[in-house]
C-alpha cells in the first residue's frame, strides 16, 4: 500500500514536470515567433518614420520659403 502511494506520488510529479516542460517549450516557441515577426516590422516602422521626417522637413521648408517670399 505504501509502495502504491509512493509510486502514484512520483507519477504525479513526473506529470507536472512534463506539463512544466511543455509550457516552457510553448513559451520559447511563442517568443521565437514574436521575435522573428517583430524584427522586420521594426525595420519597416523605422523606414516609415525616416520617410515621414524627410517629408515633414520638405513641407516645413516649403512653408518657410512661402512665408519668407511674402514679406
Gaussian input, Z-matrix of N, CA and C with variables (Angstrom, degrees):
# hf/3-21g

backbone

0 1
 N
 C     1     B1
 C     2     B2     1     A1
 N     3     B3     2     A2     1     D1
 C     4     B4     3     A3     2     D2
 C     5     B5     4     A4     3     D3
 N     6     B6     5     A5     4     D4
 C     7     B7     6     A6     5     D5
 C     8     B8     7     A7     6     D6
 N     9     B9     8     A8     7     D7
 C    10    B10     9     A9     8     D8
 C    11    B11    10    A10     9     D9
 N    12    B12    11    A11    10    D10
 C    13    B13    12    A12    11    D11
 C    14    B14    13    A13    12    D12
 N    15    B15    14    A14    13    D13
 C    16    B16    15    A15    14    D14
 C    17    B17    16    A16    15    D15
 N    18    B18    17    A17    16    D16
 C    19    B19    18    A18    17    D17
 C    20    B20    19    A19    18    D18
 N    21    B21    20    A20    19    D19
 C    22    B22    21    A21    20    D20
 C    23    B23    22    A22    21    D21
 N    24    B24    23    A23    22    D22
 C    25    B25    24    A24    23    D23
 C    26    B26    25    A25    24    D24
 N    27    B27    26    A26    25    D25
 C    28    B28    27    A27    26    D26
 C    29    B29    28    A28    27    D27
 N    30    B30    29    A29    28    D28
 C    31    B31    30    A30    29    D29
 C    32    B32    31    A31    30    D30
 N    33    B33    32    A32    31    D31
 C    34    B34    33    A33    32    D32
 C    35    B35    34    A34    33    D33
 N    36    B36    35    A35    34    D34
 C    37    B37    36    A36    35    D35
 C    38    B38    37    A37    36    D36
 N    39    B39    38    A38    37    D37
 C    40    B40    39    A39    38    D38
 C    41    B41    40    A40    39    D39
 N    42    B42    41    A41    40    D40
 C    43    B43    42    A42    41    D41
 C    44    B44    43    A43    42    D42
 N    45    B45    44    A44    43    D43
 C    46    B46    45    A45    44    D44
 C    47    B47    46    A46    45    D45
 N    48    B48    47    A47    46    D46
 C    49    B49    48    A48    47    D47
 C    50    B50    49    A49    48    D48
 N    51    B51    50    A50    49    D49
 C    52    B52    51    A51    50    D50
 C    53    B53    52    A52    51    D51
 N    54    B54    53    A53    52    D52
 C    55    B55    54    A54    53    D53
 C    56    B56    55    A55    54    D54
 N    57    B57    56    A56    55    D55
 C    58    B58    57    A57    56    D56
 C    59    B59    58    A58    57    D57
 N    60    B60    59    A59    58    D58
 C    61    B61    60    A60    59    D59
 C    62    B62    61    A61    60    D60
 N    63    B63    62    A62    61    D61
 C    64    B64    63    A63    62    D62
 C    65    B65    64    A64    63    D63
 N    66    B66    65    A65    64    D64
 C    67    B67    66    A66    65    D65
 C    68    B68    67    A67    66    D66
 N    69    B69    68    A68    67    D67
 C    70    B70    69    A69    68    D68
 C    71    B71    70    A70    69    D69
 N    72    B72    71    A71    70    D70
 C    73    B73    72    A72    71    D71
 C    74    B74    73    A73    72    D72
 N    75    B75    74    A74    73    D73
 C    76    B76    75    A75    74    D74
 C    77    B77    76    A76    75    D75
 N    78    B78    77    A77    76    D76
 C    79    B79    78    A78    77    D77
 C    80    B80    79    A79    78    D78
 N    81    B81    80    A80    79    D79
 C    82    B82    81    A81    80    D80
 C    83    B83    82    A82    81    D81
 N    84    B84    83    A83    82    D82
 C    85    B85    84    A84    83    D83
 C    86    B86    85    A85    84    D84
 N    87    B87    86    A86    85    D85
 C    88    B88    87    A87    86    D86
 C    89    B89    88    A88    87    D87
 N    90    B90    89    A89    88    D88
 C    91    B91    90    A90    89    D89
 C    92    B92    91    A91    90    D90
 N    93    B93    92    A92    91    D91
 C    94    B94    93    A93    92    D92
 C    95    B95    94    A94    93    D93
 N    96    B96    95    A95    94    D94
 C    97    B97    96    A96    95    D95
 C    98    B98    97    A97    96    D96
 N    99    B99    98    A98    97    D97
 C   100   B100    99    A99    98    D98
 C   101   B101   100   A100    99    D99
 N   102   B102   101   A101   100   D100
 C   103   B103   102   A102   101   D101
 C   104   B104   103   A103   102   D102
 N   105   B105   104   A104   103   D103
 C   106   B106   105   A105   104   D104
 C   107   B107   106   A106   105   D105
 N   108   B108   107   A107   106   D106
 C   109   B109   108   A108   107   D107
 C   110   B110   109   A109   108   D108
 N   111   B111   110   A110   109   D109
 C   112   B112   111   A111   110   D110
 C   113   B113   112   A112   111   D111
 N   114   B114   113   A113   112   D112
 C   115   B115   114   A114   113   D113
 C   116   B116   115   A115   114   D114
 N   117   B117   116   A116   115   D115
 C   118   B118   117   A117   116   D116
 C   119   B119   118   A118   117   D117
 N   120   B120   119   A119   118   D118
 C   121   B121   120   A120   119   D119
 C   122   B122   121   A121   120   D120
 N   123   B123   122   A122   121   D121
 C   124   B124   123   A123   122   D122
 C   125   B125   124   A124   123   D123
 N   126   B126   125   A125   124   D124
 C   127   B127   126   A126   125   D125
 C   128   B128   127   A127   126   D126
 N   129   B129   128   A128   127   D127
 C   130   B130   129   A129   128   D128
 C   131   B131   130   A130   129   D129
 N   132   B132   131   A131   130   D130
 C   133   B133   132   A132   131   D131
 C   134   B134   133   A133   132   D132
 N   135   B135   134   A134   133   D133
 C   136   B136   135   A135   134   D134
 C   137   B137   136   A136   135   D135
 N   138   B138   137   A137   136   D136
 C   139   B139   138   A138   137   D137
 C   140   B140   139   A139   138   D138
 N   141   B141   140   A140   139   D139
 C   142   B142   141   A141   140   D140
 C   143   B143   142   A142   141   D141
 N   144   B144   143   A143   142   D142
 C   145   B145   144   A144   143   D143
 C   146   B146   145   A145   144   D144
 N   147   B147   146   A146   145   D145
 C   148   B148   147   A147   146   D146
 C   149   B149   148   A148   147   D147
 N   150   B150   149   A149   148   D148
 C   151   B151   150   A150   149   D149
 C   152   B152   151   A151   150   D150
 N   153   B153   152   A152   151   D151
 C   154   B154   153   A153   152   D152
 C   155   B155   154   A154   153   D153
 N   156   B156   155   A155   154   D154
 C   157   B157   156   A156   155   D155
 C   158   B158   157   A157   156   D156
 N   159   B159   158   A158   157   D157
 C   160   B160   159   A159   158   D158
 C   161   B161   160   A160   159   D159
 N   162   B162   161   A161   160   D160
 C   163   B163   162   A162   161   D161
 C   164   B164   163   A163   162   D162
 N   165   B165   164   A164   163   D163
 C   166   B166   165   A165   164   D164
 C   167   B167   166   A166   165   D165
 N   168   B168   167   A167   166   D166
 C   169   B169   168   A168   167   D167
 C   170   B170   169   A169   168   D168
 N   171   B171   170   A170   169   D169
 C   172   B172   171   A171   170   D170
 C   173   B173   172   A172   171   D171
 N   174   B174   173   A173   172   D172
 C   175   B175   174   A174   173   D173
 C   176   B176   175   A175   174   D174
 N   177   B177   176   A176   175   D175
 C   178   B178   177   A177   176   D176
 C   179   B179   178   A178   177   D177
 N   180   B180   179   A179   178   D178
 C   181   B181   180   A180   179   D179
 C   182   B182   181   A181   180   D180
 N   183   B183   182   A182   181   D181
 C   184   B184   183   A183   182   D182
 C   185   B185   184   A184   183   D183
 N   186   B186   185   A185   184   D184
 C   187   B187   186   A186   185   D185
 C   188   B188   187   A187   186   D186
 N   189   B189   188   A188   187   D187
 C   190   B190   189   A189   188   D188
 C   191   B191   190   A190   189   D189
 N   192   B192   191   A191   190   D190
 C   193   B193   192   A192   191   D191
 C   194   B194   193   A193   192   D192
 N   195   B195   194   A194   193   D193
 C   196   B196   195   A195   194   D194
 C   197   B197   196   A196   195   D195
 N   198   B198   197   A197   196   D196
 C   199   B199   198   A198   197   D197
 C   200   B200   199   A199   198   D198
 N   201   B201   200   A200   199   D199
 C   202   B202   201   A201   200   D200
 C   203   B203   202   A202   201   D201
 N   204   B204   203   A203   202   D202
 C   205   B205   204   A204   203   D203
 C   206   B206   205   A205   204   D204
 N   207   B207   206   A206   205   D205
 C   208   B208   207   A207   206   D206
 C   209   B209   208   A208   207   D207
 N   210   B210   209   A209   208   D208
 C   211   B211   210   A210   209   D209
 C   212   B212   211   A211   210   D210

   B1=1.4501
   B2=1.5302
   B3=1.3230
   B4=1.4657
   B5=1.5224
   B6=1.3065
   B7=1.4633
   B8=1.5333
   B9=1.3437
   B10=1.4634
   B11=1.5317
   B12=1.3355
   B13=1.4612
   B14=1.5185
   B15=1.3309
   B16=1.4629
   B17=1.5306
   B18=1.3302
   B19=1.4586
   B20=1.5193
   B21=1.3312
   B22=1.4661
   B23=1.5305
   B24=1.3158
   B25=1.4627
   B26=1.5107
   B27=1.3243
   B28=1.4644
   B29=1.5231
   B30=1.3328
   B31=1.4649
   B32=1.5288
   B33=1.3356
   B34=1.4693
   B35=1.5224
   B36=1.3188
   B37=1.4658
   B38=1.5224
   B39=1.3275
   B40=1.4619
   B41=1.5277
   B42=1.3402
   B43=1.4601
   B44=1.5280
   B45=1.3273
   B46=1.4590
   B47=1.5282
   B48=1.3183
   B49=1.4624
   B50=1.5246
   B51=1.3208
   B52=1.4619
   B53=1.5170
   B54=1.3331
   B55=1.4641
   B56=1.5208
   B57=1.3297
   B58=1.4581
   B59=1.5239
   B60=1.3101
   B61=1.4601
   B62=1.5145
   B63=1.3304
   B64=1.4549
   B65=1.5244
   B66=1.3164
   B67=1.4544
   B68=1.5208
   B69=1.3157
   B70=1.4694
   B71=1.5227
   B72=1.3159
   B73=1.4641
   B74=1.5256
   B75=1.3299
   B76=1.4715
   B77=1.5193
   B78=1.3333
   B79=1.4664
   B80=1.5219
   B81=1.3143
   B82=1.4697
   B83=1.5277
   B84=1.3299
   B85=1.4667
   B86=1.5151
   B87=1.3278
   B88=1.4707
   B89=1.5230
   B90=1.3185
   B91=1.4563
   B92=1.5150
   B93=1.3113
   B94=1.4658
   B95=1.5205
   B96=1.3257
   B97=1.4688
   B98=1.5229
   B99=1.3228
   B100=1.4657
   B101=1.5195
   B102=1.3125
   B103=1.4682
   B104=1.5199
   B105=1.3197
   B106=1.4653
   B107=1.5214
   B108=1.3367
   B109=1.4621
   B110=1.5192
   B111=1.3112
   B112=1.4562
   B113=1.5340
   B114=1.3046
   B115=1.4639
   B116=1.5267
   B117=1.3279
   B118=1.4712
   B119=1.5341
   B120=1.3346
   B121=1.4586
   B122=1.5219
   B123=1.3116
   B124=1.4632
   B125=1.5274
   B126=1.3227
   B127=1.4698
   B128=1.5185
   B129=1.3271
   B130=1.4598
   B131=1.5228
   B132=1.3247
   B133=1.4659
   B134=1.5282
   B135=1.3106
   B136=1.4627
   B137=1.5255
   B138=1.3303
   B139=1.4618
   B140=1.5224
   B141=1.3279
   B142=1.4629
   B143=1.5219
   B144=1.3235
   B145=1.4625
   B146=1.5245
   B147=1.3077
   B148=1.4653
   B149=1.5296
   B150=1.3285
   B151=1.4642
   B152=1.5218
   B153=1.3297
   B154=1.4626
   B155=1.5246
   B156=1.3044
   B157=1.4626
   B158=1.5292
   B159=1.3207
   B160=1.4668
   B161=1.5256
   B162=1.3313
   B163=1.4625
   B164=1.5264
   B165=1.3337
   B166=1.4638
   B167=1.5252
   B168=1.3125
   B169=1.4687
   B170=1.5212
   B171=1.3352
   B172=1.4598
   B173=1.5267
   B174=1.3275
   B175=1.4668
   B176=1.5249
   B177=1.3208
   B178=1.4679
   B179=1.5248
   B180=1.3169
   B181=1.4694
   B182=1.5282
   B183=1.3241
   B184=1.4652
   B185=1.5152
   B186=1.3377
   B187=1.4563
   B188=1.5290
   B189=1.3082
   B190=1.4669
   B191=1.5187
   B192=1.3240
   B193=1.4758
   B194=1.5277
   B195=1.3337
   B196=1.4682
   B197=1.5081
   B198=1.3074
   B199=1.4634
   B200=1.5255
   B201=1.2951
   B202=1.4530
   B203=1.5098
   B204=1.3361
   B205=1.4576
   B206=1.5178
   B207=1.3400
   B208=1.4688
   B209=1.5127
   B210=1.3244
   B211=1.4623
   B212=1.4616
   A1=110.49
   A2=115.71
   A3=119.74
   A4=110.00
   A5=115.96
   A6=121.12
   A7=110.12
   A8=117.58
   A9=121.69
   A10=111.16
   A11=116.41
   A12=120.42
   A13=109.94
   A14=115.93
   A15=119.87
   A16=110.08
   A17=117.78
   A18=122.07
   A19=110.91
   A20=118.05
   A21=120.19
   A22=110.25
   A23=117.04
   A24=120.44
   A25=111.18
   A26=117.26
   A27=120.79
   A28=110.88
   A29=116.34
   A30=119.77
   A31=110.59
   A32=116.39
   A33=119.60
   A34=110.52
   A35=116.32
   A36=120.31
   A37=110.15
   A38=117.00
   A39=120.44
   A40=111.06
   A41=116.89
   A42=120.58
   A43=110.78
   A44=117.24
   A45=118.96
   A46=110.48
   A47=118.08
   A48=120.80
   A49=110.83
   A50=116.70
   A51=121.00
   A52=109.49
   A53=117.16
   A54=120.35
   A55=109.81
   A56=117.73
   A57=120.61
   A58=110.50
   A59=117.01
   A60=121.33
   A61=111.54
   A62=116.77
   A63=120.36
   A64=110.98
   A65=116.63
   A66=120.79
   A67=110.99
   A68=116.44
   A69=119.05
   A70=110.72
   A71=117.51
   A72=121.07
   A73=110.51
   A74=116.47
   A75=121.03
   A76=109.80
   A77=116.96
   A78=119.85
   A79=111.57
   A80=116.29
   A81=119.93
   A82=109.98
   A83=116.44
   A84=120.26
   A85=112.21
   A86=116.49
   A87=120.67
   A88=110.10
   A89=117.15
   A90=120.52
   A91=112.09
   A92=116.64
   A93=121.22
   A94=111.06
   A95=116.17
   A96=120.15
   A97=110.12
   A98=116.39
   A99=119.90
   A100=111.49
   A101=115.97
   A102=119.90
   A103=111.20
   A104=116.28
   A105=119.60
   A106=111.74
   A107=118.77
   A108=119.74
   A109=111.82
   A110=117.93
   A111=120.49
   A112=112.12
   A113=117.96
   A114=120.35
   A115=111.74
   A116=119.62
   A117=118.58
   A118=112.45
   A119=116.59
   A120=119.63
   A121=111.09
   A122=116.95
   A123=119.27
   A124=110.58
   A125=116.95
   A126=120.07
   A127=110.47
   A128=116.88
   A129=121.09
   A130=110.40
   A131=116.41
   A132=120.41
   A133=110.21
   A134=117.48
   A135=120.63
   A136=110.90
   A137=117.29
   A138=120.42
   A139=111.28
   A140=116.69
   A141=120.36
   A142=110.63
   A143=116.93
   A144=119.84
   A145=111.74
   A146=116.97
   A147=120.49
   A148=110.78
   A149=116.02
   A150=120.12
   A151=110.84
   A152=117.06
   A153=120.41
   A154=111.12
   A155=116.36
   A156=120.13
   A157=110.49
   A158=116.77
   A159=121.06
   A160=110.02
   A161=116.70
   A162=120.78
   A163=110.56
   A164=117.25
   A165=120.89
   A166=110.67
   A167=117.43
   A168=120.52
   A169=110.84
   A170=116.88
   A171=120.19
   A172=111.17
   A173=116.67
   A174=120.40
   A175=110.03
   A176=115.95
   A177=119.03
   A178=111.83
   A179=117.26
   A180=120.10
   A181=110.92
   A182=116.55
   A183=120.78
   A184=111.98
   A185=116.95
   A186=120.95
   A187=109.72
   A188=116.67
   A189=120.66
   A190=111.43
   A191=116.45
   A192=118.67
   A193=110.12
   A194=117.97
   A195=120.18
   A196=110.99
   A197=117.02
   A198=120.38
   A199=111.22
   A200=116.53
   A201=120.98
   A202=112.59
   A203=118.04
   A204=121.32
   A205=112.07
   A206=118.11
   A207=121.72
   A208=111.37
   A209=119.29
   A210=121.43
   A211=111.40
   D1=-47.17
   D2=178.58
   D3=-63.72
   D4=-34.00
   D5=178.47
   D6=-64.88
   D7=-40.59
   D8=179.03
   D9=-64.71
   D10=-41.13
   D11=-179.63
   D12=-65.99
   D13=-42.52
   D14=179.65
   D15=-63.81
   D16=-41.69
   D17=-179.82
   D18=-66.68
   D19=-41.71
   D20=-179.42
   D21=-67.87
   D22=-33.77
   D23=176.13
   D24=-65.16
   D25=-40.16
   D26=177.87
   D27=-67.66
   D28=-37.20
   D29=178.32
   D30=-63.47
   D31=-42.01
   D32=178.45
   D33=-64.55
   D34=-39.06
   D35=178.21
   D36=-64.33
   D37=-42.47
   D38=179.22
   D39=-64.61
   D40=-39.19
   D41=178.64
   D42=-64.96
   D43=-41.60
   D44=179.68
   D45=-68.24
   D46=-33.04
   D47=175.32
   D48=-64.28
   D49=-39.95
   D50=178.88
   D51=-65.37
   D52=-42.63
   D53=179.58
   D54=-63.62
   D55=-43.15
   D56=178.17
   D57=-62.56
   D58=-40.99
   D59=178.99
   D60=-64.89
   D61=-43.42
   D62=178.81
   D63=-64.69
   D64=-40.80
   D65=-179.70
   D66=-64.19
   D67=-42.95
   D68=179.18
   D69=-67.15
   D70=-36.07
   D71=176.78
   D72=-63.17
   D73=-41.67
   D74=178.29
   D75=-63.99
   D76=-43.80
   D77=179.89
   D78=-62.75
   D79=-41.44
   D80=178.48
   D81=-64.00
   D82=-41.74
   D83=178.53
   D84=-63.19
   D85=-44.01
   D86=178.47
   D87=-64.13
   D88=-41.62
   D89=177.87
   D90=-61.95
   D91=-40.81
   D92=178.63
   D93=-64.89
   D94=-42.25
   D95=179.03
   D96=-63.87
   D97=-46.23
   D98=179.23
   D99=-61.60
   D100=-41.62
   D101=179.96
   D102=-63.45
   D103=-42.92
   D104=-177.53
   D105=-71.53
   D106=-25.23
   D107=177.75
   D108=-89.53
   D109=-29.07
   D110=-176.60
   D111=-76.88
   D112=-31.70
   D113=-178.88
   D114=-61.30
   D115=-50.86
   D116=177.78
   D117=-65.73
   D118=-36.56
   D119=179.65
   D120=-64.21
   D121=-39.17
   D122=-179.94
   D123=-66.71
   D124=-34.91
   D125=176.69
   D126=-66.28
   D127=-40.50
   D128=179.17
   D129=-64.62
   D130=-43.48
   D131=179.23
   D132=-63.75
   D133=-41.68
   D134=179.31
   D135=-63.12
   D136=-41.81
   D137=178.08
   D138=-65.54
   D139=-39.84
   D140=178.91
   D141=-64.18
   D142=-41.86
   D143=178.33
   D144=-65.37
   D145=-38.54
   D146=176.00
   D147=-61.75
   D148=-43.42
   D149=178.80
   D150=-63.90
   D151=-41.54
   D152=178.71
   D153=-63.84
   D154=-36.22
   D155=178.22
   D156=-63.66
   D157=-42.89
   D158=179.15
   D159=-64.07
   D160=-44.94
   D161=-179.51
   D162=-64.50
   D163=-43.09
   D164=179.35
   D165=-61.84
   D166=-40.07
   D167=178.86
   D168=-65.21
   D169=-40.86
   D170=177.98
   D171=-63.79
   D172=-40.50
   D173=178.65
   D174=-64.26
   D175=-46.70
   D176=-179.97
   D177=-63.99
   D178=-38.60
   D179=176.30
   D180=-63.45
   D181=-40.64
   D182=178.34
   D183=-64.96
   D184=-44.48
   D185=178.37
   D186=-64.59
   D187=-41.93
   D188=179.95
   D189=-62.93
   D190=-43.06
   D191=-179.56
   D192=-70.82
   D193=-33.60
   D194=177.57
   D195=-66.21
   D196=-44.15
   D197=179.13
   D198=-69.67
   D199=-33.75
   D200=179.56
   D201=-68.24
   D202=-35.58
   D203=-178.49
   D204=-77.86
   D205=-22.30
   D206=179.67
   D207=-76.71
   D208=-22.72
   D209=-175.99
   D210=-72.90

